[in-house]
Amino acid sequence: MVSVGGEQAIAEEINNSGPVVCGISATEEFKAYSKGLFEDKSGANNHNHYVVVYGWGEENGKKYWLLQNSYGPTWGEEGSMRIRRGNNNLGI
């Protein structure tokens, strides 16, 4: 197992080895996510849940991670989320 941290290192690990497991803070807002680009405002940083980060992108000048959650296909965007990248959102 390899441990990586930081935006560039996570992206490189995904490119080189595939999706990565990442600890996050599963806030109530995270749990209630249904669609769109998520950006946490709480500053939560207590890793209490794990997700799989499998890619990234940019929307209207805002960078994001693509992550898959274990809550099933009725959560988020068919079980996935776009979460703001580059500002330690939910501790990523």
DSSP file (Angstrom, degrees, kcal/mol; ACC not computed):
  #  RESIDUE AA STRUCTURE BP1 BP2  ACC     N-H-->O    O-->H-N    N-H-->O    O-->H-N    TCO  KAPPA ALPHA  PHI   PSI    X-CA   Y-CA   Z-CA
    1    1 A M              0   0    0      0, 0.0     2,-0.4     0, 0.0     0, 0.0   0.000 360.0 360.0 360.0 138.8    0.0    0.0    0.0
    2    2 A V        -     0   0    0      2,-0.0     2,-0.5     0, 0.0     0, 0.0  -0.919 360.0-148.4-113.8 138.2    1.2    3.5   -0.9
    3    3 A S        +     0   0    0     -2,-0.4     2,-0.3     2,-0.0     0, 0.0  -0.924  21.2 176.8-107.2 127.8    0.2    6.6    1.0
    4    4 A V        -     0   0    0     -2,-0.5     2,-0.3     6,-0.0     6,-0.0  -0.935   7.7-172.3-128.7 153.4    0.0    9.8   -1.0
    5    5 A G        +     0   0    0     -2,-0.3     4,-0.3     0, 0.0     3,-0.1  -0.995  42.8  44.9-143.9 148.2   -1.1   13.4   -0.1
    6    6 A G  S  > S-     0   0    0     -2,-0.3     4,-2.4    86,-0.3     5,-0.2   0.087  84.2 -85.4  96.9 149.8   -1.7   16.5   -2.0
    7    7 A E  H  > S+     0   0    0      1,-0.2     4,-2.2     2,-0.2     5,-0.2   0.906 124.1  43.8 -56.0 -51.1   -3.5   17.3   -5.2
    8    8 A Q  H  > S+     0   0    0      1,-0.2     4,-2.5     2,-0.2    -1,-0.2   0.905 113.8  50.3 -66.3 -41.9   -0.7   16.5   -7.6
    9    9 A A  H  > S+     0   0    0     -4,-0.3     4,-2.2     2,-0.2    -1,-0.2   0.889 110.9  49.1 -65.6 -38.9    0.4   13.3   -5.9
   10   10 A I  H  X S+     0   0    0     -4,-2.4     4,-2.4     2,-0.2    -1,-0.2   0.937 111.9  48.8 -65.0 -45.6   -3.1   12.0   -5.8
   11   11 A A  H  X S+     0   0    0     -4,-2.2     4,-2.4    -5,-0.2    -2,-0.2   0.907 111.7  49.5 -60.8 -42.1   -3.6   12.7   -9.6
   12   12 A E  H  X S+     0   0    0     -4,-2.5     4,-2.6     2,-0.2     5,-0.2   0.899 109.8  51.0 -64.5 -40.3   -0.3   11.1  -10.4
   13   13 A E  H  X>S+     0   0    0     -4,-2.2     4,-3.1     2,-0.2     5,-0.7   0.907 110.5  48.9 -64.9 -40.9   -1.2    8.0   -8.4
   14   14 A I  H  X5S+     0   0    0     -4,-2.4     4,-1.5     3,-0.2    -2,-0.2   0.930 113.8  47.2 -62.3 -44.8   -4.5    7.7  -10.2
   15   15 A N  H  <5S+     0   0    0     -4,-2.4    -2,-0.2    -5,-0.2    -1,-0.2   0.903 121.4  36.0 -61.3 -42.2   -2.7    8.1  -13.6
   16   16 A N  H  <5S+     0   0    0     -4,-2.6    -2,-0.2    -5,-0.2    -1,-0.2   0.844 137.6   9.7 -83.6 -35.9   -0.1    5.5  -12.7
   17   17 A S  H  <5S-     0   0    0     -4,-3.1    -3,-0.2     1,-0.3    -2,-0.2   0.495 100.5-111.8-128.2  -7.2   -2.0    2.9  -10.7
   18   18 A G     << +     0   0    0     -4,-1.5    -1,-0.3    -5,-0.7    -2,-0.1  -0.554  67.4   1.3 102.0-171.1   -5.7    3.6  -10.9
   19   19 A P        -     0   0    0      0, 0.0     2,-0.3     0, 0.0    35,-0.2  -0.026  63.8-144.7 -54.0 152.9   -8.3    4.8   -8.3
   20   20 A V  E     -A   53   0A   0     33,-2.3    33,-3.1     2,-0.0     2,-0.4  -0.921  11.7-123.7-121.4 146.9   -7.2    5.6   -4.7
   21   21 A V  E     -A   52   0A   0     -2,-0.3     2,-0.4    31,-0.2    31,-0.2  -0.747  35.1-171.9 -86.3 135.2   -9.0    5.1   -1.4
   22   22 A C  E     -A   51   0A   0     29,-2.9    29,-2.3    -2,-0.4     2,-0.3  -0.993  21.5-131.3-136.7 132.5   -9.3    8.3    0.5
   23   23 A G  E     +A   50   0A   0     -2,-0.4     2,-0.3    27,-0.2    27,-0.2  -0.607  35.4 170.5 -76.8 139.8  -10.4    9.2    4.0
   24   24 A I  E     -A   49   0A   0     25,-2.8    24,-2.3    -2,-0.3    25,-1.4  -0.878  40.6-101.8-139.6 172.4  -12.9   12.1    4.2
   25   25 A S        -     0   0    0     65,-1.8     2,-1.6    -2,-0.3    22,-0.2  -0.899  30.5-150.5 -97.6 109.5  -15.2   13.8    6.7
   26   26 A A        -     0   0    0     -2,-0.7     2,-0.0    20,-0.3    24,-0.0  -0.625  25.6-179.5 -84.5  86.8  -18.7   12.6    6.0
   27   27 A T     >  -     0   0    0     -2,-1.6     4,-2.4     1,-0.1     5,-0.2  -0.244  44.5-101.6 -76.9 170.9  -20.7   15.6    7.2
   28   28 A E  H  > S+     0   0    0      1,-0.2     4,-1.6     2,-0.2     5,-0.1   0.871 125.8  53.1 -61.6 -36.8  -24.5   15.8    7.1
   29   29 A E  H  4 S+     0   0    0      2,-0.2     4,-0.4     1,-0.2    -1,-0.2   0.889 108.2  50.3 -66.2 -38.9  -24.2   17.9    3.9
   30   30 A F  H >4 S+     0   0    0      1,-0.2     3,-1.4     2,-0.2    -2,-0.2   0.941 109.9  50.0 -60.8 -48.2  -22.0   15.2    2.3
   31   31 A K  H 3< S+     0   0    0     -4,-2.4    -1,-0.2     1,-0.3    -2,-0.2   0.823 112.2  48.3 -61.0 -32.1  -24.5   12.6    3.3
   32   32 A A  T 3< S+     0   0    0     -4,-1.6    -1,-0.3    -5,-0.2    -2,-0.2   0.440  81.5 132.9 -89.5  -0.6  -27.4   14.6    1.8
   33   33 A Y    <   +     0   0    0     -3,-1.4    43,-1.5    -4,-0.4     3,-0.1  -0.205  20.1 163.5 -55.1 135.9  -25.5   15.4   -1.5
   34   34 A S        -     0   0    0      1,-0.4     2,-0.3    41,-0.2    44,-0.2   0.659  56.4 -28.0-124.4 -36.4  -27.6   14.8   -4.6
   35   35 A K  S    S+     0   0    0     42,-0.1    -1,-0.4    47,-0.0     2,-0.1  -0.983  86.3  51.4-171.2 168.0  -25.9   16.5   -7.6
   36   36 A G  S    S-     0   0    0     -2,-0.3     2,-0.7    -3,-0.1    46,-0.7  -0.254  92.5 -36.0  91.3-178.2  -23.7   19.3   -8.7
   37   37 A L  E     -b   82   0A   0     44,-0.1     2,-0.3    -2,-0.1    46,-0.2  -0.743  63.8-146.7 -85.4 114.1  -20.2   20.5   -7.7
   38   38 A F  E     +b   83   0A   0     44,-3.1    46,-3.0    -2,-0.7     2,-0.4  -0.654  20.8 176.2 -87.6 133.8  -20.0   20.0   -3.9
   39   39 A E        -     0   0    0     -2,-0.3     2,-0.1    44,-0.2    44,-0.0  -0.909  21.7-141.5-138.4 111.5  -17.9   22.4   -1.8
   40   40 A D        -     0   0    0     -2,-0.4    50,-0.0     1,-0.1    -2,-0.0  -0.445  15.7-175.5 -70.8 139.4  -17.9   22.0    1.9
   41   41 A K        +     0   0    0     -2,-0.1    -1,-0.1     1,-0.1    48,-0.0   0.413  69.0  79.3-111.4  -3.4  -18.0   25.2    4.0
   42   42 A S  S    S-     0   0    0      2,-0.1     3,-0.1     1,-0.1    -1,-0.1   0.752  88.5-133.3 -80.0 -24.1  -17.6   23.6    7.5
   43   43 A G        +     0   0    0      1,-0.2    -1,-0.1     2,-0.0    -2,-0.0   0.614  40.5 173.9  78.2  12.1  -13.9   23.0    7.3
   44   44 A A        +     0   0    0      1,-0.1   -19,-0.2   -19,-0.1    -1,-0.2  -0.248  13.9 165.0 -55.9 137.2  -14.5   19.5    8.6
   45   45 A N        +     0   0    0     45,-0.1     2,-0.9    -3,-0.1    -1,-0.1   0.041  32.2 116.1-146.0  27.3  -11.3   17.4    8.7
   46   46 A N        -     0   0    0      2,-0.0     2,-0.3     0, 0.0   -20,-0.3  -0.837  62.5-137.0-104.5  98.0  -12.0   14.4   10.9
   47   47 A H        +     0   0    0     -2,-0.9   -22,-0.3     1,-0.2     3,-0.1  -0.342  46.3 146.1 -59.7 112.5  -11.8   11.4    8.6
   48   48 A N        +     0   0    0    -24,-2.3     2,-0.3    -2,-0.3   -23,-0.2   0.213  60.8  38.8-131.2  11.1  -14.7    9.2    9.5
   49   49 A H  E     -A   24   0A   0    -25,-1.4   -25,-2.8     2,-0.0     2,-0.4  -0.982  67.5-136.4-157.8 155.7  -15.5    7.6    6.1
   50   50 A Y  E     +A   23   0A   0     -2,-0.3    20,-0.4   -27,-0.2     2,-0.3  -0.951  20.6 174.2-123.6 143.6  -13.7    6.3    3.0
   51   51 A V  E     -A   22   0A   0    -29,-2.3   -29,-2.9    -2,-0.4     2,-0.6  -0.845  32.7-111.8-134.2 170.1  -14.4    6.9   -0.7
   52   52 A V  E     -AC  21  68A   0     16,-2.3    16,-3.0    -2,-0.3     2,-0.6  -0.948  22.4-154.7-109.4 120.2  -12.7    5.9   -3.9
   53   53 A V  E     +AC  20  67A   0    -33,-3.1   -33,-2.3    -2,-0.6    14,-0.2  -0.847  23.2 164.7 -93.9 121.1  -11.2    8.9   -5.9
   54   54 A Y  E     -     0   0A   0     12,-2.3     2,-0.3    -2,-0.6    13,-0.2   0.429  53.9 -19.7-122.4  -0.6  -11.1    7.9   -9.5
   55   55 A G  E     - C   0  66A   0     11,-1.1    11,-2.9   -37,-0.0     2,-0.3  -0.985  51.6-131.7 179.9-171.6  -10.6   11.0  -11.5
   56   56 A W  E     + C   0  65A   0     -2,-0.3     2,-0.3     9,-0.3     9,-0.2  -0.956  19.3 163.3-156.1 169.2  -10.8   14.8  -11.8
   57   57 A G  E     - C   0  64A   0      7,-2.2     7,-2.5    -2,-0.3     2,-0.3  -0.919  29.8-107.9-168.1-167.4  -12.0   17.6  -14.0
   58   58 A E  E     - C   0  63A   0     -2,-0.3     2,-0.4     5,-0.2     5,-0.2  -0.995  20.1-173.1-145.6 137.7  -12.9   21.3  -14.1
   59   59 A E  E >  S- C   0  62A   0      3,-2.6     3,-2.1    -2,-0.3    -2,-0.0  -0.982  75.4 -18.2-135.8 120.4  -16.2   23.0  -14.4
   60   60 A N  T 3  S-     0   0    0     -2,-0.4     3,-0.1     1,-0.3    -1,-0.1   0.871 129.3 -50.3  51.0  41.8  -16.6   26.8  -14.9
   61   61 A G  T 3  S+     0   0    0      1,-0.2     2,-0.5     0, 0.0    -1,-0.3   0.479 115.1 117.6  78.9   2.9  -13.0   27.3  -13.8
   62   62 A K  E <   -C   59   0A   0     -3,-2.1    -3,-2.6    22,-0.0    -1,-0.2  -0.917  58.0-140.2-108.1 122.3  -13.5   25.2  -10.6
   63   63 A K  E     +C   58   0A   0     -2,-0.5    22,-2.5    22,-0.3     2,-0.3  -0.483  26.2 179.8 -77.8 146.9  -11.4   22.1  -10.2
   64   64 A Y  E     -CD  57  84A   0     -7,-2.5    -7,-2.2    20,-0.3     2,-0.3  -0.983  26.0-129.0-146.4 158.8  -13.0   18.9   -8.8
   65   65 A W  E     -CD  56  83A   0     18,-3.0    18,-2.1    -2,-0.3     2,-0.5  -0.776  21.5-135.6 -97.3 149.8  -12.3   15.3   -7.8
   66   66 A L  E     +CD  55  82A   0    -11,-2.9   -12,-2.3    -2,-0.3   -11,-1.1  -0.943  32.2 178.3-102.0 124.7  -14.6   12.5   -9.0
   67   67 A L  E     -CD  53  81A   0     14,-2.4    14,-2.1    -2,-0.5     2,-0.4  -0.961  24.9-142.9-132.1 150.6  -15.3   10.1   -6.2
   68   68 A Q  E     -CD  52  80A   0    -16,-3.0   -16,-2.3    -2,-0.4     2,-0.2  -0.921  20.6-157.3-108.3 131.9  -17.4    6.9   -5.8
   69   69 A N    >   -     0   0    0     10,-2.8     3,-0.5    -2,-0.4   -18,-0.1  -0.688  22.5-129.1-107.7 161.9  -19.2    6.4   -2.5
   70   70 A S  T 3  S+     0   0    0    -20,-0.4   -19,-0.1    -2,-0.2    -1,-0.1   0.367  86.7  94.5 -89.4   4.2  -20.4    3.2   -0.8
   71   71 A Y  T 3  S-     0   0    0      1,-0.2     3,-0.3     8,-0.2    -1,-0.2   0.569  92.6-115.0 -76.0  -7.6  -23.9    4.6   -0.2
   72   72 A G    X   -     0   0    0     -3,-0.5     3,-1.5     7,-0.2    -1,-0.2  -0.250  38.7 -56.0  98.2 173.8  -25.2    3.1   -3.5
   73   73 A P  T 3  S+     0   0    0      0, 0.0     5,-0.4     0, 0.0     6,-0.3   0.601 124.0  64.8 -71.3 -12.3  -26.5    4.4   -6.8
   74   74 A T  T 3  S+     0   0    0     -3,-0.3     2,-0.3     4,-0.2    -2,-0.1   0.642  88.1  84.5 -84.1 -12.7  -29.4    6.4   -5.3
   75   75 A W  S <> S-     0   0    0     -3,-1.5     4,-3.1     2,-0.1     5,-0.3  -0.690 102.7 -32.0 -87.4 140.2  -26.9    8.7   -3.5
   76   76 A G  T  4 S-     0   0    0    -43,-1.5     2,-1.3    -2,-0.3     5,-0.2  -0.165 124.2 -11.0  59.8-141.8  -25.4   11.7   -5.4
   77   77 A E  B >4 S-E   80   0A   0      3,-2.6     3,-0.8     1,-0.2    -1,-0.2  -0.688 131.7 -46.4 -96.1  79.8  -24.9   11.3   -9.2
   78   78 A E  T 34 S-     0   0    0     -2,-1.3    -4,-0.2    -5,-0.4    -1,-0.2   0.884 120.2 -40.7  57.3  43.3  -25.5    7.6   -9.5
   79   79 A G  T 3< S+     0   0    0     -4,-3.1   -10,-2.8     1,-0.3    -1,-0.2   0.397 124.3  98.0  90.3  -1.7  -23.3    6.9   -6.5
   80   80 A S  E <   -ED  77  68A   0     -3,-0.8    -3,-2.6    -5,-0.3    -1,-0.3  -0.672  52.3-157.9-114.7 169.7  -20.6    9.4   -7.4
   81   81 A M  E     - D   0  67A   0    -14,-2.1   -14,-2.4    -2,-0.2     2,-0.6  -0.995  16.5-142.6-145.2 146.5  -19.8   13.0   -6.5
   82   82 A R  E     -bD  37  66A   0    -46,-0.7   -44,-3.1    -2,-0.3     2,-0.4  -0.972  31.8-176.6-105.8 116.4  -17.9   15.9   -7.9
   83   83 A I  E     -bD  38  65A   0    -18,-2.1   -18,-3.0    -2,-0.6   -44,-0.2  -0.945  34.8 -94.4-121.3 136.1  -16.2   17.6   -5.0
   84   84 A R  E     - D   0  64A   0    -46,-3.0     5,-0.4    -2,-0.4     2,-0.3  -0.147  43.7-149.3 -50.4 133.7  -14.1   20.8   -5.1
   85   85 A R        +     0   0    0    -22,-2.5   -22,-0.3     1,-0.2    -1,-0.1  -0.817  66.2  36.1-110.0 144.7  -10.4   20.1   -5.6
   86   86 A G  S    S+     0   0    0     -2,-0.3    -1,-0.2     3,-0.1    -2,-0.1   0.407  99.1  74.0 100.6  -0.9   -7.4   22.0   -4.3
   87   87 A N  S    S-     0   0    0     -3,-0.3     4,-0.1     2,-0.0    -2,-0.1   0.069 105.5-104.6-133.9  27.7   -8.8   23.3   -1.0
   88   88 A N    >   -     0   0    0      1,-0.2     3,-2.3     4,-0.1     2,-0.1   0.827  47.7-165.0  58.1  36.0   -8.7   20.2    1.2
   89   89 A N  G >  S-     0   0    0     -5,-0.4     3,-2.1     1,-0.3    -1,-0.2  -0.330  71.8 -10.2 -57.6 124.7  -12.5   19.8    1.0
   90   90 A L  G 3  S-     0   0    0      1,-0.3   -65,-1.8   -46,-0.1    -1,-0.3   0.690 129.9 -61.7  55.2  21.2  -13.7   17.4    3.7
   91   91 A G  G <         0   0    0     -3,-2.3    -1,-0.3   -67,-0.2    -2,-0.2   0.539 360.0 360.0  87.4   7.6  -10.0   16.5    4.4
   92   92 A I    <         0   0    0     -3,-2.1   -86,-0.3   -70,-0.1    -3,-0.1   0.522 360.0 360.0 -67.9 360.0   -9.2   15.1    0.9
